[in-house]
Amino acid sequence: MLKRASLGMLVFIGLALVSACGSASQPQSETIKIGFFGPLTGASASDGNNAMHAAKLAVDQANANQTVPGKTFELVVYDDQLEPNQAITVAQKLVTEDKVRAVIGGSYSSTTRAAAPIFQQAGIPMLAAYATHPEVTKTGSMIFRVIYITTVQGKALAQYATTKLNYRNFHVLNINNDYGRSVTEAFTKTAIANQSTIVSTSEYASDTSDFSSQIATIKSKPADALVLIGYYAQSADIIKQVRQAGITLPIIGSDGLDSPSLVKLGGSDVEGVILATDFSRNDPRAMVQNFIREFRNAYNIDPDVVASSTYDATNLLIDAFKRSPNSSSSTIRDTLAATQTFEGVTGVIAFTPEREVNKTVLFVQIERGDFIFLDKLDPSQLR
């Protein structure tokens, strides 16, 4: 009995050793932390949450499909509350406490500009998904952007309005932040260069709800179109008040209006509004239609410009981990900088030496509540 017991014990130990050796030979999965910050509460929560949903969808898909063998991605999310000081606090936490390898900036220009120096100093690459102010990437070599800058958008809006729509006289209303002022400046310069006139301009604060004084100016001075440079919530209010005042001017908007929430808030008053964007829901490519379907299935809403740009930014970052010889932040930065042919749902991403993209600006029109593709302007068409 003793011999049998000893033999059995040896067999057990042998099997255990074989099992242990087999387990040791299996590659261990490395968890890569990716930071995310955006306005998840407050007036801009719709944009922030759409961006977060898109980043999460991309991460979940990469993990489920084992896009990068041996690596699992974890999205570390913070609410910046659309406050620059809060964005700084969040950035510091991502660097010092969470030890992220890279960051997706799912926020606007003001907060992104505040957070970017923290990541630059820490040597952690950040991809700005939809912060368009030119100064964002000028922070330093670690900061990238996957959407066109405000100056490109402003030029495109003016070029399209004057050469495609043949408008010559404009009222301009813009939000009084980095984004609104920068787009407006570029629009104004290009419109004037194209022999057009800015009939009136007016800035408004982010908490403005009564636009009666601006509407009085619009009614008193004839023009061909009203240009709105801001975000969906206030723009819906402006459009409703403009239409209720009996003003039937065509309305052209910046990409900050590209949200299903504009239609939800504005109703029939936003019919016919034309917007600049980098995302076309009518793009027949399978990857675009799959993204729209899977985003809708996951969150019961349709994706918009911030969601599509954030989805591309996250997938591009994951692809950089796949292409890189190692997972260090500095190597990922170099791999991102070398990107020239990444195909995303918003188009092909190719970085310039300044870590910007030469991306086509698309134009869509709201028809029966849908965003219908109208036209596009390539960078070479902008002057």
Secondary structure, DSSP 4 states (H G I P E B T S, - for coil): -HHHHHHHHHHHHHHHHHHHHHHHHSPPPEEEEEEEEE--SSTTHHHHHHHHHHHHHHHHHHHHHTSSTTEEEEEEEEE-TT-HHHHHHHHHHHHHTS--SEEEE-S-HHHHHHHHHHHHHHT--EEESS---TTTGGG-TTEEESS--HHHHHHHHHHIIIIIS---EEEEEEESSHHHHHHHHHHHHHHHHTT-EEEEEEEE-TT----HHHHHHHHHS--SEEEEES-HHHHHHHHHHHHHTT----EEE-GGG-SHHHHHHHGGGGTT-EEEES--TT---HHHHHHHHHHHHHHSS---HHHHHHHHHHHHHHHHHHHSSS--HHHHHHHHHT---EEETTEEE-B-TTS-B--PEEEEEEETTEEEEEEEE-GGG--
